Amino acid sequence: MKIQKKSALLVLLCLVLFLFPAAVRAKTTVPEDPSLKNVAKAETLNGKWVKKGSNFRFRKKDGTYKKDGWFKTNGRIYCADSKGNRIKGWVKYRDHLYYLDAGGVLKSGWVQIKKNTYFFALKNYRLRKEAWIRTNGKYYYVDKKGRKCGPGWHKILGKKYYFDEDGARMTGTLYLGNEGYYFDEDGVYDPSVKVEPEVDLNKPMVALTFDDGPSQYTSRLLDCLQKNDAKATFFMVGSSVPSYQSTVKRMADMGCELGAHSYSHTSFTSLSSAGIASEVSRTVANIKAAAGRGPTVFRLPYGNGHSNSSVLSALGLPSIYWSIDTMDWANTKNSAHTVNEVLNHVQSGDIVLMHDIHYATIVAAEQIIPALKKRGYQLVTVSQLAKYKGNTTLYAGRTYYHFR
């Protein structure tokens, strides 16, 4: 009977250790220093790291090793155990949790630890719990174990919130499927506000896309879209964005989709992976600086590389091709050509290619947009077309041509 009891206790202990958070299982407790309440104010030491077996110890200038506590060296904070070994991982000190990386450096800000993300205060390095964290103008929430809330619905202090893929709190109108939800300025879901469906699944829809901008004509195009309650997707050249920041911000505010079209409009099949990465990252940075958020889709210059796996894998965004090429770039003095190419060939699910750097294209769009609306078409973004017409989500590394 005693053996059975011991076995049962052992099994229970194993279950507790398995189920209990890693943060609690694997922490090191550091003895309290009465004179040190904020580890950011740890003493600064001069010396060097010395390897002892599989561990590292900090040897001070007087030849002794730092033991039992916190210290700074070269602008970084470390902690040593009773033997002088450099500590890494979770540490408990004065009833607060801290984290030191693989090199023993004390971390602050957002830190990814295994499958979870945590936030450590910037001033005192303590793990934050049950708190809202503001980062780059967005709000995130960490639960009672300090973990950042993941995407989806969460109930916090009796109120409902929705967090995006990055874990940021949503505000304003959000569509999930064909259902609309409204969140106030504090991100609280307000069911009393009725939101109209984003699209009508029973009506045809098409995605108008514009390349090579923004330009001096793009604002006029936005006027037309806004007047007709229409949306479009803009594939922008990164080097042009800084000259039209307010226009790009307006696109985003109107619900148009932001797309990237390289930084210098060079063919990606002639570039290395590093060259592609540079073209993409600079474009993304400029769009994000103007609109407050980055692009969600990419169009390759000239369409080159749309079926090249190496090129597609280097983009980091879904690649969007087209099903109707208006050839407006070859007919810059003939807006009627562009109008006819769209209205004579359009089908529900099409992705239409145009360029907002040409005046004739803007004139054509001012005829195309109301004409399509009159035919019952909904003018949506590429991502909306994929979601509602194609019943799919756009994935990086793939090229999409239409959703008929």
MIDRENPA-842297 format. One record per atom (N, C-alpha, C, O): z negated, y negated, x. Coordinates in steps of 0.2 Angstrom, whole numbers, plus 2048, in hexadecimal, padded with zeros to 3 digits. Last residue first. Layout:
BEGIN
ZYX ...
This chain:
BEGIN
92E7587C3 93175A7BD 92F7607BA 9317627B5 9297517CE 9247557CA 9277567C3 9247557BE 92F7507DF 92F74E7D8 92A7527D5 9277577D8 92B7527ED 93174F7EB 93274C7E4 9357477E3 91F7537FA 9207537F2 92774F7F1 92874A7F3 91975C808 91E757805 91F7587FE 92075E7FC 90975F810 90F76180B 91375B809 911755809 8FF759817 90375F81A 909761816 90C766818 8F375780A 8F6755810 8FA75B813 8F8761812 8F77587F8 8F475B7FE 8F7758805 8FD758805 8F47537E8 8F87527EE 8F47547F4 8EE7537F5 8F275E7DA 8EF7597DF 8F37597E5 8F675E7E7 8FA7617CB 8F87637D1 8F575D7D5 8F57577D3 90275F7BF 8FC7637BF 8FA7657C6 8F876B7C7 90D7577BF 90E75D7C3 9087617C3 9087677C5 90974D7B6 90F7517B4 9107577B8 91275C7B6 8FC74A7BB 8FD74B7B3 90474E7B2 9047527AD 8FC74A7C9 8F674D7C5 8F874E7BE 8F67547BB 9087457CD 90774B7CF 90174E7CB 9017547C9 9077387C7 90C73C7C5 90B7447C7 90C7487C3 8FC7337CE 8FB7347C7 9017397C4 90073D7C0 9027327DB 8FC7377DA 8FB7387D2 8F973E7D0 90C7297D8 90E72F7DA 9087347D9 90973A7D6 90871F7C9 9087207D0 90A7277D2 90A72C7CD 91371C7BB 90D71E7BE 90E71E7C6 91371E7C8 9197167AD 91A7157B4 9147167B7 90F7127B7 91F7207A0 91971D7A2 91A71C7AA 91C7217AD 92D71D794 92A72079B 92471C79D 92371679B 933719789 92D71D788 92A71F78F 92572378E 93D71078B 93F717789 93971B788 93A721787 93670578E 939705787 93B70C785 93B70E780 93370879B 92D707796 93070878F 92D70B78B 9407077A1 93C70D7A0 93770D79B 936712798 9416F979F 9466FD79C 94370479B 944708796 9376F37A7 9376F279F 93C6F779C 93A6F9796 93C6F87B4 9366F97B1 9356F87A9 9336FD7A6 94A6F37B6 9486FA7B5 9416FC7B2 9417007AD 9496E57B7 94D6E87B1 94B6F07B0 94A6F27AA 9416E47C2 93F6E07BC 9436E27B6 9426E07B0 9486EB7CB 9426EE7C9 9406EA7C2 93D6ED7BE 9536E27CE 9546E97CB 94E6EC7C8 94E6EE7C2 94C6D97D5 94F6D77CF 9516DD7CB 9506DD7C5 9476E07E0 9426DD7DB 9466DB7D4 9436DD7CF 9536E37E6 94F6E97E3 94A6E67DE 9496E97D9 9586D77EA 95C6DA7E5 9586E07E2 9586E17DC 94F6D57F5 94E6D07EF 9526D47E9 94F6D47E3 9466E17FD 94D6DE7FB 94C6DB7F5 9496DD7F0 93B6E7800 93C6E2804 9436DF803 9456DA806 9376F27F8 9356EB7F5 9376E67FA 9346E07FA 9426FF7F4 93F6FB7F9 93E6F47F7 9426F07F5 94170F7EC 9447097ED 9407057F2 93C7087F5 94271F7E5 94171B7EB 9457157EB 94B7147E9 9387287D9 93E7237DA 93D71F7E0 93771C7E1 9357377D3 9327327D8 93872E7DA 93D7317DD 93473E7C2 93773C7C8 9337377CD 92F7347CA 92E7427B7 92B7457BD 92F7437C3 92D7457C8 93B7407AC 9347407AC 9327447B2 93474A7B3 9497397B4 94673E7B0 93F73E7B1 93C73B7B6 95772E7B7 95072F7B7 94E7357B2 9517367AC 96572A7B7 9637317BA 95C7337B9 95A7387BA 96771E7B3 96C7237B1 96A72A7B3 96D72F7B1 95D7167B7 95D7177B0 96271C7AE 96271F7A9 95F7167C6 9597187C3 95A71A7BB 9597207B9 96C7127C8 96A7187CB 96471A7C8 9637217C7 96C7057C1 97070B7BE 96E7127C1 96D7177BE 9646FD7C9 9626FE7C2 9667057BF 9627097BC 96C6FE7D5 9657017D5 9637027CE 9607077CC 9776F67D0 9786FD7D3 9717017D3 9717077D1 9726EA7CD 9756EE7C8 9756F67CA 9746FA7C6 9706E47D9 96A6E67D6 96C6EB7D0 9696F07CE 9786E17E7 97A6E47E0 9746E87DD 9736EE7DD 9756DF7F3 9786D97EF 97A6DB7E8 97E6D87E5 9716EA7F9 96C6E57F8 96F6DF7F5 96B6DA7F3 9746F87FA 9776F47F5 9726EE7F4 9706EC7EE 96D700803 9746FF804 9776FB7FF 97D6F9800 9607007FD 9616FD804 9686FC806 96A6F780A 9627077F2 9617007F1 9626FC7F8 9656F77F8 9637147EF 9677127F4 96770A7F4 96C7077F5 95A71B7E7 95F7167E4 9647137E9 9687107E7 95772B7E6 9587267EB 95D7217E8 9637237E8 94C7357DE 9527317DC 95272B7E2 94D7287E3 94273D7E3 9477417E0 94D73C7DE 95373F7DC 93A73C7F3 93C7397ED 94173E7EA 9447437ED 92A73F7FC 93273E7FD 93473B7F6 9307367F3 91B73E803 91F73D7FD 92673B7FF 928736802 90E74780A 91474480C 918744805 919749801 8FC74480B 902747808 909743809 90973D809 8F674281C 8F7740815 8FC744812 901746815 8F7746829 8F0745826 8F074381F 8EB74281C 901747832 90174182E 8FA74082B 8F773B82B 903753839 90074D83D 8FF747838 8FB74283A 90975B830 90275D832 8FF757836 8F9756836 916756830 91275682A 90A75782C 906753829 91B75983D 91A75283B 915752835 91174D835 91A76783C 916764842 91575C840 91075A841 92376A832 91C76C831 917768836 912766835 92F76182A 92D763831 925764831 92175F830 93475C81F 93376381F 931766826 93176C827 93474E822 93175081C 93075881B 92C75A817 93A74982D 93474D82E 93174F828 92C752828 94073A826 94073E82C 93A74282D 93473F82E 94073081D 93F73781A 93F73C820 93E74281E 940724822 947727821 94672E81E 94B73181D 92F726826 935722826 93C726826 93C72B82A 92672F81A 92972F820 92F72A820 93372A81C 91972A810 92072B810 92372A817 92272581A 90972F80A 90D72D810 91472E80E 91673380B 8FA72A801 90072E802 90472B808 90372580A 8EF722801 8EE7297FF 8F472D800 8F37347FF 8E871580C 8EE718808 8EC720806 8E872380A 8D770F80B 8DD71180E 8E3714809 8E1714803 8D06FF805 8D0707805 8D7708808 8DC705808 8D16F2806 8CA6F5806 8CA6FC805 8C46FF805 8DD6EC808 8DB6EE802 8D46F1801 8D26F17FB 8DD6E8816 8E06E4811 8DD6E680A 8DB6E1806 8D86F381D 8D56EC81E 8D76E7819 8D36E3817 8E06FD819 8D96FD817 8D66F6818 8D26F4814 8EC6F981F 8EB6FA818 8E46F9815 8E36F6811 8E86FA82D 8EA6F482A 8EA6F4822 8E86EF81F 8E570882E 8E070382F 8E26FC82C 8DD6F9829 8F170E82B 8EB70F826 8E670A827 8E3707823 8F870A836 8FA70882F 8F570982A 8F3704826 8F1710840 8F2709840 8F4706839 8F2701837 8F371E83D 8EC71B83D 8ED71383D 8E871083A 90172083E 8FD721838 8F771D838 8F5719833 90471D84B 90871A846 90471A83F 90471583C 8FC726851 8FB71F853 8FE71B84D 8FB71684A 90173384D 8FA73184B 8F972984C 8F5726848 90D732853 90D73284C 90673084A 90572C845 909733860 90D72D85E 90D72D857 90C727854 903740861 8FF73A862 903733860 8FF72F85D 90E74885E 909748859 90474185A 90273F856 91D73E862 918743864 91374385E 91273E85A 92C73A859 92673885C 92273E85D 92374385A 93773C852 93873A859 93273985D 932737863 93473E845 936744849 938742850 939747854 931731840 92C735843 92E73C847 92A73F84A 93A723844 93A729841 93572E845 93472E84B 930714840 934718844 93471F842 93072183E 92970983A 92F70C837 93370F83C 93970E83C 91D70583F 923702842 92970583F 92F703842 91370C838 91270683A 91870283C 9186FC83B 916716828 916715830 91470E831 91470982D 91371481B 91A71581D 91B714824 920712826 90771880F 908716816 90F718817 91271D815 9027127FF 905717803 90671480A 90770E80A 8F870F7F1 8F970D7F8 8FC7137FC 8F97187FC 8FC70D7E0 8FA7127E5 8FC70F7EC 90270D7ED 8F57017D5 8FA7047D8 8F87087DE 8F27087E0 8EA6FA7CF 8EA7027CE 8F17057D1 8F270B7D0 8E86ED7D2 8EC6EF7CC 8ED6F67CB 8EF6F87C5 8E26EE7DE 8DE6EC7D8 8E26ED7D2 8DE6EE7CD 8EC6F27E7 8E76F67E6 8E36F47DF 8E16F97DB 8F46E67E6 8F76ED7E4 8F16F17E2 8F16F57DD 8EB6DC7EB 8ED6DC7E4 8F06E37E2 8EF6E57DC 8EB6E07F8 8E56E17F4 8E76E07ED 8E36E47E9 8F86DD7FB 8F66E47FC 8F06E57F8 8EF6EA7F4 8F86CF7FA 8FD6D37F6 8FA6DA7F6 8FB6DE7F0 8EF6CC804 8ED6CA7FD 8F26CE7F8 8EF6D07F3 8F66CF810 8F06D380E 8EE6D2806 8EC6D6803 9026CE817 9026CD80F 8FC6D180D 8FC6D5808 9026CF824 9056C9822 9046C881A 9066C3817 8FD6DC826 8F86D6827 8FB6CF825 8F76CB823 9086E4823 9036E481E 8FE6DD820 8FD6DA81B 9126E782C 9136E2827 90D6E0823 90D6DA820 90E6F2834 90E6EB837 9106E6832 90E6E0834 90F6FD82A 9086FA82D 9096F3830 9046EF82F 9186FD81C 9186FD823 9126F9826 9116F3824 91370680D 914700811 914701818 91270681B 91870B7FE 91870E805 91970980A 91E70680B 91170A7EF 9147067F4 91370A7FB 90D70B7FD 91470F7DE 9117117E5 91570D7EA 91B70D7EA 90F7077CF 91470A7D3 91070C7DA 90A70B7DB 90C7047BD 90A7057C4 90F7087C8 91470B7C6 90C6F97AF 90F6FE7B3 90C6FE7BA 9096FA7BD 90C6EE7A6 9066F37A6 9096FA7AA 9086FF7A7 9156E57A7 9176EA7A3 9126F07A3 9136F67A2 90E6DB7AF 9116D97A8 9126DF7A4 9126DF79E 90D6E37BB 9076E17B7 9096DF7B0 9066E17AB 91A6E47BF 9166EA7BE 9106E87B9 90F6EC7B4 91D6D67C1 9216DA7BC 91D6E07BA 91D6E27B4 9146D37CB 9146CF7C5 9186D37C0 9156D47BA 9196DB7D5 9126DD7D2 9126D97CC 90F6DC7C7 9256D57D9 9256DB7D6 91E6DD7D2 91E6E07CD 91F6C97DE 9236C97D8 9246CF7D5 9246D07CF 9196CF7EA 9156CC7E5 9196CB7DE 9166CC7D9 9246D37F1 9206D87EE 91C6D57E9 91A6D87E4 92C6CA7F8 92E6CB7F1 9296D07EE 9296D17E8 9286C9805 9276C3801 9296C47FA 9276C07F6 9206DA806 9256D5809 9246CE804 91F6CE800 9186E980D 9196E3808 91D6DE80B 91E6DD811 9276F380C 9236ED80C 91C6ED80F 91B6F2813 92D70080E 92E6FB813 92A6F4812 92B6F0816 92F7067FC 92E706804 92F700807 9326FB805 92970B7ED 92C7057F1 92A7067F8 9247067FA 92B7157DE 9287147E5 92C70F7E9 93370E7E8 92771A7CE 92B7157D2 9287147D9 9227127D9 9257287C6 9227247CB 9277207CF 92C7237D2 92472C7B4 92872B7BB 9247277C0 9217227BE 9237357A5 9207307AA 9247317B1 9287367B2 923737793 92673879A 92373379F 92072E79D 91473C78A 91A73878B 91C739792 91973B796 909744788 90F746784 915741785 91A742782 8FF73F78F 902745792 90874778E 90C74B790 8FD72F794 8FE73378E 902739790 908739792 8F072A79F 8F772B79D 8F772F797 8F2732794 8E372779E 8E77247A3 8EE7247A2 8F27207A3 8DB72278E 8DE727793 8E2724798 8E671F796 8CE71578E 8D571878B 8D771D791 8D671C797 8BD71678C 8C3715791 8C971978E 8C971F78D 8B070E786 8B5713784 8BB711789 8BD70C789 89F70D78A 8A670A78B 8AB70F78A 8AB71478E 895715788 896711782 89D70E783 8A070B77F 89271C794 89672078F 89871B789 89C71D785 8927177A3 89071479D 895717798 89A715797 88A71C7B3 88F71D7AD 88D71B7A7 88771B7A5 8887107BF 8857147BA 88A7157B5 88D7117B2 88C7077C9 88E70E7CA 88B7137C4 88C7197C4 8896FA7C8 8846FE7CC 8867067CC 88270A7CF 8936F67BF 8936F47C6 88E6F77CB 88E6F77D1 8967067B6 8946FE7B7 8946FC7BE 8957017C2 8A37107B2 89D70F7B6 89C7087B7 8A17047B9 8AC71A7A6 8AA7137A9 8A47137AC 89F7167A9 8B97267A5 8B27247A5 8B171D7A8 8B571B7AD 8C672F79D 8C47297A1 8BC7287A0 8B972979B 8D073E79F 8CA73B79C 8C87357A0 8C87357A6 8D97467A4 8DB7417A0 8D673D79D 8D7739798 8D17487B4 8D574B7AF 8D97457AB 8DB7417AE 8C873A7B4 8C77417B6 8CB7457B1 8CA7457AB 8C87297B9 8CB72E7B5 8CB7357B8 8CC7367BE 8BE71B7B8 8BF7217BB 8C37267B7 8C07277B1 8BA70A7BA 8BD7107B6 8BF7157BA 8C27147BF 8AB7057C2 8B17047BE 8B470A7BB 8B070E7B9 8A670F7D1 8A57097CC 8AC7087C8 8B170A7CA 89F71C7D9 8A47197D6 8A27147D1 89D7147CE 89871F7E9 89771D7E2 89D71A7DF 89F7157E2 89F72A7F5 89D7247F3 89D7237EC 8A07267E8 8A37377FA 89C7367F8 89A72F7F6 89472E7F5 8B07397FC 8AC737802 8A4736800 8A0735805 8B473B7EF 8B57407F4 8B173F7FA 8AF7447FE 8A87327E5 8AE7347E7 8AE7397EC 8A973C7EE 89C7357D8 89D7337DF 8A47367E1 8A673B7DF 89472E7CA 8997327CD 89B7307D4 89C72A7D5 88472F7C1 88972C7C6 88F7317C8 88E7377C6 87872C7B5 87E7307B7 88272C7BB 8847267BA 86672C7B6 86D7287B5 87272C7B8 8717307BD 85A7317B9 85C7317B2 86372E7B1 86572E7AB 85A7317C7 85572D7C3 85772C7BC 8567277B9 86A7367C7 8657347CB 86072F7C7 86372A7C4 8767437C6 87173F7C2 86B73D7C7 8687417CA 8877437CA 8807447CC 87C7407C8 87D73A7C6 89874A7CC 8927477C8 88B7487CB 88A74E7CD 8A17487DB 8A074B7D5 89A7477D1 8987427D4 89D74B7ED 8A17497E7 8A074C7E1 89D7527E0 88C74B7F2 89374D7F3 89774A7ED 8947477E8 87F7417F9 8827447F3 8897457F4 88D7417F6 878745808 87C741805 87F7457FF 88174A7FF 86774A80A 86E74C80A 872747806 870745800 859749809 85D74580E 86474680E 868743812 85374F800 853753806 85774F80B 858751811 8547477F5 84E7487F7 84D74C7FE 84874C801 8657407F9 8607437F5 8597447F8 8587417FE 86D7317FB 86A7367FF 8657397FA 8607357F8 87C7297F6 87572B7F5 8737317F8 8777367F9 88671A7FA 8857217FA 87E7237F8 87971E7F8 89170D7F7 88A70F7F6 88A7177F6 88F71A7F2 89B702802 89A7077FD 89370A7FD 88F709802 89B6F880C 89C6F6805 89C6FB800 89C6FA7FA 898700817 89F6FD816 8A06FB80F 8A66FC80D 88B70780F 88F708815 896705813 89A70880F 87B709809 881705808 88570580F 882703814 872715800 874713807 87B70F806 880712804 8647197F6 86B7167F7 86D7137FE 869710800 85A7277F8 85B7207F9 86371F7F8 8677237FA 8537337FB 8537307F5 8547297F5 8507257F3 85073080D 850734807 84F730801 84C72B800 85572E81E 85472B817 854730812 858735812 84D73182D 851734828 850731821 84A73081F 84C724839 849729834 84E72B82F 85272782D 850719841 852720842 85072683E 85172B83F 84D70C840 847710842 849718843 84571C845 85970683D 854702841 84E707844 84C705849 86170E836 86470B83C 85F708840 85F707846 85C71E830 85C717830 85E714836 85C71783C 86872A82D 862729830 862721831 86771E834 86E735821 86E72E823 86872D826 86272E824 879744821 872741820 87373A823 878738826 88275181A 88274B81E 87C74781C 87A747816 88476381D 88275D819 88275781E 883757824 88876E824 88C76D81E 88A76681B 88D764816 883768834 88576E830 88A76C82A 88E76982B 882758832 87E75D835 87F764831 87D76482B 888748835 88A74F832 886754835 88675583B 880739832 88173E836 882745833 87F74782E 880727831 88272E82D 883733833 887732838 87272083A 878720836 87A726833 87572B832 86E72884A 86C723844 873723840 878725843 866733855 86B731851 86972C84C 86372D849 861736866 85F73585F 86573185B 86872C85E 868743870 86873B86F 86673A867 86973E863 86A750875 86374D874 863746872 85D743872 876755874 87575287A 86E74F87A 86C74C87F 877758866 87775E86B 87575B872 87375F877 86C74C85F 872750860 871755865 86C756868 85D74B855 86074A85C 86674E85D 86675485B 856743847 85B74884A 85D746850 860740851 84674383E 84B740842 850745844 84F74B844 83B740831 83F744834 844740838 84773B836 82973C831 83073A830 83473F834 833742839 81C73F834 81E74082E 82573E82C 82773E826 81C73C842 81873783D 81B738836 81C734832 82A745844 825741847 82273C842 82673883F 835753846 83074F842 82B74B846 82874E84A 846755849 83F75484C 83B750847 83D74C843 85476084B 84F75C847 84975B84A 84676084D 85D75E85B 85C761854 85775C851 856757852 85475F86B 85A75E867 859761860 85576585F 84B75A879 84B75C872 85275B86F 855755870 84975E88A 84C759885 84D75D87E 85076287E 839763890 84076588E 843760889 83F75D885 82C761893 83175C896 83875E894 83C75A896 82376988D 82576B893 82A766897 82C76789C 822763880 81C763885 81E76588C 81A764890 83275A87F 82C75E87D 82775E882 82775B887 83974987D 83874F881 83275387E 82D75087B 847740877 840743876 83F74987A 84374D87A 850730878 84F738878 84873A877 844735876 85C724875 855726874 85572E874 859731871 865719880 86471E87C 85D72187B 859720880 86671088B 86770E884 86771387F 868711879 862717896 869715896 86A71388F 87071588C 85471D88D 85771D894 85F71C893 86271F88E 84571E885 84B71C885 84E71C88D 84A71B891 83B72B87D 83C726882 843724882 84772787F 82D735875 833731875 83472C87B 82F72A87E 82574487B 82673E877 82D73B878 83173D87B 82174E885 81D74C87F 81F74587C 81A74187C 825748896 82374D891 82074A88B 81E74488A 82F7448A4 82C74289D 82B748899 82F74C898 8297498B4 82E74A8AE 82B7478A8 8257488A7 8287408C4 8257448BE 82A7458B8 82F7418B8 82E7388CD 82F73F8CE 82C7438C8 82D7498C8 82F72B8CA 82972D8CE 8297348CF 8247378D2 83A7298C2 83A7278C9 83572A8CD 83572A8D3 83A7398B8 8397328B9 83A7308C0 83A7348C4 8457448B1 8417438B7 84173B8B8 8467388BA 84774D8A3 8487468A6 8437458AB 83D7448AA 84F75C8A1 8497598A2 84B7528A5 84F7518A9 858769898 85876389C 85275F89C 84E75F897 85A77B899 858775896 85976F89B 85B7708A1 85D78789F 862785899 86077E896 86377C892 8577818AE 8597878AA 85E7858A5 8647828A7 8577718AE 8527768AF 85477D8AB 85277D8A5 85F7638B4 8607698B0 85B76E8B2 85A7708B8 85A7538B1 85A7588B6 85B75F8B2 8577608AD 85E7428B0 85D7488AC 85E74E8B2 86374D8B6 8547348B7 85A7388B6 85973F8B3 8537428B3 84E7248B5 84E72A8B9 85472E8B7 85A72B8B6 8447198AC 84971A8B1 8487208B4 8437238B5 84071689A 83F7198A1 8457198A5 84B71A8A3 83970D88E 83F70E892 83D711898 83970E89C 83071387F 830710886 837712889 83A717888 83671086E 833714874 83471187B 83870D87C 83A709863 836705868 83370A86D 82E708871 83F71285B 84370E85E 84070A863 844707867 834719855 83771C85B 83C71785E 83D718864 826711850 82D71084F 830713855 83071085B 819713854 81B71584D 82271584C 825719848 810716861 817716860 818718859 81871E857 803718864 806711866 80D711864 81070B865 800725861 7FC72085E 80071985F 7FF71585A 80B731860 80972C865 806726861 80A72385E 80A74285A 80A73B859 80873785E 802738862 81574F860 80F74C860 80F74485F 813741861 823755857 82175185D 81A74E85C 81974B857 82A763851 82575E850 82275B856 82075F85B 83A76784D 835767853 830762851 83275C84F 842771841 84076B843 83B76C849 837771849 84877C839 84A77B840 847775843 84A773849 84477B82B 843781830 843780837 83F78383B 84876F827 841770827 84077682C 83B77682F 85676F827 85276982A 84B76B82B 848768830 85977A820 85A77B828 85677582B 853776830 84F77D812 854779815 85477A81D 84E77B820 84C78E80D 84A78880E 84F784813 852787817 85279B80C 854796807 85178F809 85478A806 84D7A2817 8557A1816 85679C811 85B798812 8407A1817 84379E81C 84B79D81B 84E79881E 83E7A780B 83C7A080B 84079D811 842797810 8427B480E 8467B1809 8447A9809 8497A5809 8397B8818 8407B781A 8447B3815 8487AF817 82D7B8810 82E7B3815 8357B2818 8377AC819 8307C3808 82F7BD805 8307B780A 8337B2809 8317CD812 8377CC80E 8367C580B 83B7C180B 8237CD815 8287CB81A 82F7CA817 8327C5819 81D7D080A 81C7CA80C 8217C8811 8237C2812 8217DE809 8237D9803 8227D2806 8267CD805 81B7E3814 8237E3813 8257DE80E 82A7DA80F 80E7E2810 8117DF816 8187DE816 81B7D9818 80E7EB805 80C7E3804 80F7DF80A 8127DA809 8117F780B 8157F4806 8147ED805 8197E9805 8067F8813 80C7F8817 8117F5812 8157F0814 7FC7FA80A 7FC7F480E 8027F3812 8047ED812 800806804 800800800 8007FA804 8047F5803 
